[in-house]
């Protein structure tokens, strides 16, 4: 699908490629969403550029993601998609500056694009050129990434409270409680990793974008690019800090699981030690030797029972006195 946006913020959806000879003169942004091969050829014919295919966008080589060809600037960045779900992913989006027009090629629907389109009518007229639109679009993408990071931080704080909880209350938790929290931690780690990868991709794109002549000649756009670059750097540092907190939370959760397992093993160990003396007494009087005076006693049976109870109680109180229970 091809949607063209004019300088007056009017949008035109181009469906019939056979009758459309060219784009209207005031078109400044051409948004290609999951384009077919015919749509790619149509844009190539009108703009005189070679449109990257879906396979081209997946290339990770910097020379294949950031380059200039036939006076057109080609840039590719990895943006976060499906951030509101349990399976966030990265999608590659191409940004092309061909003359005074911006061309975007995407095979997903990042929320930042919807936010930018909704706010397009509020842009001043001097910001409605291809390079200026791209700078504003990148600012929206970075703002959306910051929002995702902020939401993740809030959820991680709540998760941290659930993991550590109020230890003074000694509320009994389900046996698999911490194991479930480990899965939540893994989900947050995956989200922050995607955010850091996206910010790294945007940082490389901004560095390249800042050097093109169209930006160097426009003071306001150049200053906006610098601001967005600083925002990306700050977000990257914050994402690294959040990733370190997630690592700490993971280590702490594993430590708590270890403590719980050790407590269970300790209970079994103490129980075996407590019941060892009574077992010894029972074993002695179960040997059935011919000469055993206690076997002929009238009080022999209650005597042996009392001896077993005393031999069990003494180690129990000894462990309590030592603080092992």
C-alpha positions as CSV (number, residue, x, y, z in Angstrom):
1,X,0.0,0.0,0.0
2,X,1.3,3.5,-0.9
3,X,0.1,6.6,1.0
4,X,1.3,10.0,-0.1
5,X,1.2,13.0,2.3
6,X,1.1,16.5,0.8
7,X,2.6,19.6,2.3
8,X,-0.9,20.7,3.5
9,X,-1.1,17.4,5.5
10,X,-3.6,15.9,3.0
11,X,-3.1,12.2,2.5
12,X,-3.7,10.3,-0.8
13,X,-3.8,6.6,-1.0
14,X,-2.6,5.3,-4.3
15,X,-4.3,2.1,-5.5
16,X,-4.5,2.3,-9.3
17,X,-0.9,2.3,-10.5
18,X,-1.7,2.1,-14.2
19,X,-3.4,5.5,-14.4
20,X,-1.2,7.4,-12.0
21,X,1.7,9.0,-13.9
22,X,3.3,10.7,-11.0
23,X,2.8,12.0,-7.5
24,X,1.2,15.4,-6.9
25,X,3.9,18.1,-6.8
26,X,3.2,19.0,-3.2
27,X,3.8,15.4,-1.9
28,X,6.5,15.5,0.7
29,X,6.2,12.0,2.2
30,X,5.5,8.7,0.5
31,X,4.7,5.9,3.0
32,X,5.0,2.4,1.6
33,X,3.5,-0.3,3.8
34,X,4.2,-3.9,2.8
35,X,4.7,-2.8,-0.8
36,X,4.2,-5.3,-3.7
37,X,6.8,-5.6,-6.5
38,X,4.5,-3.5,-8.8
39,X,4.4,-0.7,-6.2
40,X,8.2,-0.8,-5.8
41,X,8.6,-0.5,-9.6
42,X,6.1,2.3,-9.7
43,X,8.0,4.4,-7.1
44,X,11.3,3.6,-8.7
45,X,10.0,4.8,-12.1
46,X,8.7,8.1,-10.7
47,X,11.5,9.0,-8.3
48,X,14.4,7.5,-10.3
49,X,15.7,5.5,-7.4
50,X,16.1,1.8,-6.6
51,X,13.8,0.9,-3.8
52,X,15.3,-1.6,-1.2
53,X,13.4,-4.9,-1.0
54,X,12.5,-6.7,2.1
55,X,15.6,-8.8,2.0
56,X,17.7,-5.7,1.5
57,X,16.4,-4.2,4.7
58,X,17.6,-7.3,6.7
59,X,21.2,-6.7,5.7
60,X,23.2,-5.9,8.9
61,X,26.2,-4.4,7.1
62,X,26.5,-0.6,7.8
63,X,27.4,0.0,4.1
64,X,24.1,-1.6,3.1
65,X,22.0,0.3,5.7
66,X,23.4,3.8,5.3
67,X,24.5,5.1,1.9
68,X,24.0,7.7,-0.8
69,X,23.2,6.7,-4.3
70,X,22.1,8.9,-7.3
71,X,21.8,11.9,-4.9
72,X,19.3,10.0,-2.8
73,X,20.1,9.2,0.8
74,X,19.2,5.6,2.0
75,X,19.0,4.8,5.7
76,X,17.6,1.8,7.5
77,X,16.9,1.5,11.2
78,X,15.5,-1.3,13.5
79,X,12.4,-0.1,15.3
80,X,10.6,-1.7,18.2
81,X,7.3,-3.3,17.3
82,X,4.6,-5.1,19.4
83,X,5.9,-3.5,22.5
84,X,2.5,-3.8,24.2
85,X,2.5,-7.6,23.8
86,X,4.5,-10.5,25.4
87,X,6.5,-10.9,22.2
88,X,8.2,-7.6,21.3
89,X,10.2,-7.7,18.1
90,X,12.3,-5.5,15.9
91,X,11.3,-4.5,12.4
92,X,13.5,-2.9,9.8
93,X,12.3,0.4,8.3
94,X,13.9,2.2,5.4
95,X,14.1,6.0,5.2
96,X,14.9,7.5,1.8
97,X,15.5,11.2,1.0
98,X,14.9,11.7,-2.7
99,X,15.1,15.3,-3.5
100,X,12.6,17.1,-1.2
101,X,10.6,14.0,-0.6
102,X,10.8,11.4,2.2
103,X,10.1,7.8,1.4
104,X,9.5,5.2,4.1
105,X,9.4,1.5,3.5
106,X,8.1,-0.7,6.3
107,X,6.6,-4.2,6.7
108,X,5.1,-3.6,10.2
109,X,3.0,-1.0,12.0
110,X,5.1,0.6,14.8
111,X,3.0,2.8,17.0
112,X,5.3,5.7,16.5
113,X,4.2,6.0,12.9
114,X,0.5,6.2,13.9
115,X,1.4,8.9,16.5
116,X,3.4,10.9,13.9
117,X,0.6,10.7,11.3
118,X,-2.0,11.8,13.9
119,X,0.2,14.9,14.9
120,X,1.2,15.7,11.3
121,X,-1.4,18.6,11.0
122,X,0.2,20.4,13.9
123,X,3.6,20.8,12.3
124,X,4.5,24.3,11.1
125,X,4.7,24.8,7.4
126,X,8.5,25.3,7.5
127,X,8.8,21.8,8.9
128,X,7.0,20.2,5.9
129,X,10.0,19.2,3.8
130,X,11.4,15.7,3.4
131,X,14.4,16.2,5.6
132,X,12.4,18.1,8.3
133,X,9.7,15.5,8.3
134,X,12.3,12.8,8.8
135,X,13.8,14.6,11.7
136,X,10.4,15.0,13.3
137,X,9.6,11.4,12.6
138,X,12.8,10.3,14.3
139,X,12.0,12.5,17.2
140,X,8.6,10.8,17.5
141,X,10.2,7.3,17.3
142,X,12.7,8.2,20.1
143,X,9.9,9.6,22.2
144,X,7.9,6.4,21.8
145,X,11.0,4.3,22.7
146,X,11.4,6.4,25.8
147,X,7.7,5.7,26.7
148,X,8.3,2.0,26.2
149,X,11.3,2.1,28.5
150,X,9.5,4.1,31.1
151,X,6.6,1.5,31.1
152,X,9.1,-1.3,31.4
153,X,10.9,0.4,34.4
154,X,7.5,0.7,36.2
155,X,6.7,-3.0,35.6
156,X,10.2,-4.0,36.7
157,X,9.7,-2.1,40.0
158,X,6.4,-3.9,40.6
159,X,8.1,-7.2,39.8
160,X,10.9,-6.4,42.3
161,X,8.3,-5.8,45.0
162,X,6.7,-9.1,44.2
163,X,10.0,-11.0,44.3
164,X,11.2,-9.5,47.6
165,X,7.8,-8.7,49.1
166,X,7.4,-8.0,52.8
167,X,9.7,-10.6,54.3
168,X,8.4,-9.6,57.8
169,X,4.9,-10.9,57.2
170,X,6.3,-14.4,56.3
171,X,3.4,-14.9,53.9
172,X,3.5,-18.4,52.4
173,X,4.0,-18.3,48.7
174,X,3.1,-21.1,46.2
175,X,6.0,-23.5,45.5
176,X,6.4,-22.3,41.9
177,X,6.0,-18.6,42.7
178,X,9.6,-17.6,42.1
179,X,9.9,-19.8,39.0
180,X,7.0,-17.8,37.5
181,X,8.8,-14.5,38.4
182,X,11.9,-15.8,36.6
183,X,9.8,-16.0,33.4
184,X,8.6,-12.5,33.9
185,X,12.2,-11.3,34.4
186,X,13.2,-13.1,31.1
187,X,10.4,-11.2,29.4
188,X,11.6,-7.8,30.7
189,X,15.2,-8.7,29.7
190,X,14.0,-9.4,26.2
191,X,12.2,-6.1,26.0
192,X,15.2,-4.1,27.3
193,X,17.5,-5.9,24.9
194,X,15.2,-4.9,22.0
195,X,15.1,-1.3,23.2
196,X,18.9,-1.2,23.3
197,X,19.3,-2.7,19.9
198,X,16.8,-0.2,18.5
199,X,18.5,2.8,20.1
200,X,21.9,1.6,18.8
201,X,20.4,1.4,15.3
202,X,18.8,4.9,15.6
203,X,22.1,6.4,16.9
204,X,24.0,5.2,13.9
205,X,21.3,6.5,11.6
206,X,21.3,10.0,13.3
207,X,25.0,10.2,13.0
208,X,24.9,9.5,9.3
209,X,21.8,11.7,8.8
210,X,23.4,14.6,10.5
211,X,26.2,14.7,7.9
212,X,24.1,15.1,4.8
213,X,24.0,18.6,3.1
214,X,20.3,19.0,3.5
215,X,20.6,18.9,7.3
216,X,23.8,21.0,7.4
217,X,22.1,23.8,5.5
218,X,19.0,23.8,7.7
219,X,19.8,25.2,11.2
220,X,16.5,24.2,12.9
221,X,16.6,20.7,11.5
222,X,20.3,20.4,12.4
223,X,19.6,21.5,16.0
224,X,16.7,19.0,16.2
225,X,19.0,16.2,15.1
226,X,21.4,17.1,17.8
227,X,18.7,17.1,20.4
228,X,17.4,13.7,19.3
229,X,21.0,12.3,19.3
230,X,21.4,13.5,22.9
231,X,18.1,11.9,23.8
232,X,19.2,8.6,22.3
233,X,22.4,8.7,24.2
234,X,20.6,9.4,27.5
235,X,18.1,6.6,26.8
236,X,20.9,4.2,26.0
237,X,22.6,4.9,29.3
238,X,19.3,4.5,31.1
239,X,18.6,1.2,29.3
240,X,22.0,-0.1,30.3
241,X,21.2,0.8,34.0
242,X,17.8,-0.9,33.7
243,X,19.5,-4.0,32.2
244,X,21.9,-4.1,35.2
245,X,18.9,-3.9,37.6
246,X,17.3,-6.8,35.7
247,X,20.5,-8.8,36.1
248,X,20.5,-8.1,39.8
249,X,16.8,-9.1,40.1
250,X,17.6,-12.3,38.3
251,X,20.5,-13.1,40.6
252,X,18.4,-12.3,43.6
253,X,15.6,-14.5,42.5
254,X,17.9,-17.4,41.9
255,X,19.5,-16.7,45.3
256,X,16.0,-16.8,47.0
257,X,15.2,-20.1,45.3
258,X,18.5,-21.4,46.6
259,X,17.7,-20.3,50.1
260,X,14.3,-22.0,50.0
261,X,15.8,-25.2,48.7
262,X,18.5,-25.1,51.4
263,X,15.9,-24.5,54.0
264,X,14.0,-27.6,52.9
265,X,17.2,-29.7,52.9
266,X,18.1,-28.4,56.4
267,X,14.7,-29.5,57.7
268,X,15.2,-33.0,56.4
269,X,18.8,-33.1,57.7
270,X,17.7,-32.0,61.2
271,X,14.8,-34.4,61.2
272,X,17.1,-37.3,60.3
273,X,19.5,-36.3,63.1
274,X,16.6,-35.9,65.6
275,X,15.2,-39.4,64.8
276,X,18.6,-41.1,64.7
277,X,18.9,-41.7,68.6
278,X,15.4,-43.2,68.9
279,X,16.3,-45.4,65.9
280,X,19.4,-46.5,67.7
281,X,17.5,-47.4,70.9
282,X,14.9,-49.3,68.9
283,X,17.7,-51.2,67.1
284,X,19.5,-52.1,70.3
285,X,16.3,-53.7,71.8
286,X,15.4,-55.3,68.6
287,X,18.6,-57.4,68.5
288,X,16.9,-60.3,70.5
289,X,20.0,-61.5,72.3
290,X,19.3,-64.2,75.0
291,X,20.8,-62.2,77.8
292,X,19.1,-58.8,77.8
293,X,17.8,-58.0,81.3
294,X,15.4,-55.3,80.1
295,X,13.4,-57.9,78.1
296,X,12.2,-59.5,81.3
297,X,11.2,-56.2,83.0
298,X,7.6,-55.5,83.5
299,X,8.3,-51.8,82.7
300,X,10.7,-52.6,79.9
301,X,8.4,-51.5,77.1
302,X,7.5,-48.1,78.5
303,X,11.1,-47.7,79.6
304,X,12.3,-48.1,76.0
305,X,9.6,-45.8,74.7
306,X,10.5,-43.1,77.2
307,X,14.2,-43.5,76.3
308,X,13.4,-43.0,72.6
309,X,11.4,-39.9,73.3
310,X,14.1,-38.4,75.6
311,X,16.8,-39.1,73.0
312,X,14.7,-37.3,70.3
313,X,13.7,-34.3,72.5
314,X,17.3,-33.5,73.7
315,X,18.7,-33.0,70.1
316,X,15.6,-31.0,69.2
317,X,16.0,-28.5,72.0
318,X,19.8,-28.4,71.4
319,X,19.2,-27.4,67.8
320,X,16.7,-24.7,68.9
321,X,19.2,-23.4,71.4
322,X,21.8,-23.2,68.6
323,X,19.4,-21.3,66.4
324,X,19.4,-24.0,63.7
325,X,15.7,-24.3,63.7
